[in-house]
Amino acid sequence: MSHPKVAEAAVIGREDPITGQAIFAFVSLRGGNEGSEELSKELREHVVKAIGSIARPKTIMFTPELPKTRSGKIMRRLLRDIANGQPLGDTTTLADSSVVESIRTASSSGKDD
């Protein structure tokens, strides 16, 4: 989140046939910025410089918003379910349930980098 174009982000582990688990990042950008393959590469390199190559995300999905509880906590459990193609668990505590559906639709249509 230290990148100037990133408003917020959530990172989860996603099942990977080669490594067992891979880093999957959901990223919401600041106004006026749009996700692209170029920005995805830039963010991966930013992570390498800030944290190290071990933390480089394998996949970055740009989302308009992240699913949050009414108190503002990001629901990583739901993001993990979406990334791994699992059925969603309890969504009653979500502030806006349409966010999850938009992320799920984008995920199933292959709009992740």
C-alpha positions as CSV (number, residue, x, y, z in Angstrom):
1,M,0.0,0.0,0.0
2,S,3.0,2.3,0.0
3,H,2.7,2.7,-3.8
4,P,1.2,6.2,-4.6
5,K,-1.4,4.7,-6.9
6,V,-2.8,2.2,-4.4
7,A,-5.7,3.2,-2.1
8,E,-6.0,-0.2,-0.3
9,A,-5.0,-3.8,-0.8
10,A,-5.5,-7.2,0.7
11,V,-3.3,-10.2,0.2
12,I,-4.3,-13.9,0.6
13,G,-2.8,-17.3,-0.2
14,R,-4.2,-19.0,-3.2
15,E,-3.8,-22.7,-4.0
16,D,-1.1,-23.3,-6.6
17,P,-0.3,-26.6,-8.2
18,I,3.5,-25.9,-8.3
19,T,4.3,-24.2,-5.0
20,G,1.3,-25.2,-2.9
21,Q,0.3,-21.6,-2.3
22,A,0.9,-18.4,-4.2
23,I,0.4,-14.8,-3.2
24,F,-2.8,-13.3,-4.6
25,A,-3.3,-9.5,-4.2
26,F,-6.6,-7.7,-4.5
27,V,-5.8,-4.0,-5.1
28,S,-8.0,-0.9,-5.2
29,L,-6.5,2.1,-6.9
30,R,-6.7,5.8,-6.0
31,G,-9.1,7.8,-8.2
32,G,-8.0,8.5,-11.7
33,N,-5.8,5.3,-11.9
34,E,-6.8,2.2,-13.9
35,G,-5.4,-1.3,-13.6
36,S,-3.2,-2.5,-16.4
37,E,-0.6,-5.2,-17.1
38,E,2.1,-2.4,-16.9
39,L,0.8,-1.2,-13.5
40,S,0.7,-4.9,-12.3
41,K,4.4,-5.3,-13.2
42,E,5.2,-2.0,-11.5
43,L,3.4,-3.1,-8.3
44,R,5.2,-6.4,-8.3
45,E,8.6,-4.7,-8.5
46,H,7.5,-2.2,-5.8
47,V,6.9,-5.2,-3.5
48,V,10.3,-6.7,-4.3
49,K,12.0,-3.4,-3.5
50,A,10.0,-2.8,-0.3
51,I,9.8,-6.3,1.1
52,G,11.8,-8.7,-1.0
53,S,11.3,-11.1,-3.9
54,I,9.8,-13.8,-1.6
55,A,6.7,-11.5,-1.2
56,R,6.1,-10.8,-4.9
57,P,2.5,-11.5,-5.7
58,K,1.9,-14.1,-8.4
59,T,-1.5,-12.6,-9.2
60,I,-2.8,-9.1,-8.8
61,M,-6.5,-8.4,-9.3
62,F,-7.7,-4.7,-9.5
63,T,-11.0,-4.2,-7.8
64,P,-13.1,-1.0,-7.4
65,E,-13.6,-1.8,-3.7
66,L,-12.7,-4.5,-1.2
67,P,-15.4,-6.3,0.8
68,K,-15.6,-4.9,4.3
69,T,-17.6,-5.4,7.5
70,R,-19.8,-2.5,8.8
71,S,-16.9,-1.6,11.1
72,G,-14.5,-1.3,8.1
73,K,-12.4,-4.5,8.4
74,I,-11.5,-6.2,5.1
75,M,-13.0,-9.7,4.9
76,R,-10.0,-11.7,3.7
77,R,-11.9,-14.9,4.3
78,L,-14.3,-14.0,1.4
79,L,-11.4,-12.9,-0.8
80,R,-9.8,-16.3,-0.2
81,D,-13.0,-18.1,-1.1
82,I,-13.3,-16.1,-4.3
83,A,-9.6,-16.6,-5.3
84,N,-9.8,-20.4,-4.7
85,G,-13.2,-20.8,-6.4
86,Q,-14.9,-21.9,-3.1
87,P,-18.5,-21.2,-2.2
88,L,-18.8,-18.1,-0.1
89,G,-19.3,-18.3,3.6
90,D,-21.4,-16.1,5.7
91,T,-21.8,-12.6,4.2
92,T,-24.3,-11.2,6.6
93,T,-21.8,-8.8,8.2
94,L,-20.8,-7.2,4.9
95,A,-21.4,-3.4,4.6
96,D,-22.1,-3.8,0.8
97,S,-22.7,-7.3,-0.5
98,S,-22.6,-6.1,-4.2
99,V,-18.8,-5.6,-3.8
100,V,-18.3,-9.4,-3.4
101,E,-20.4,-10.2,-6.4
102,S,-18.5,-7.7,-8.7
103,I,-15.2,-9.2,-7.6
104,R,-16.5,-12.7,-8.1
105,T,-17.8,-11.9,-11.6
106,A,-14.4,-10.3,-12.5
107,S,-12.5,-13.3,-11.1
108,S,-14.6,-15.9,-13.0
109,S,-14.2,-14.0,-16.3
110,G,-10.5,-14.0,-15.9
111,K,-9.9,-10.3,-15.4
112,D,-6.9,-10.7,-13.1
113,D,-3.3,-10.1,-13.9
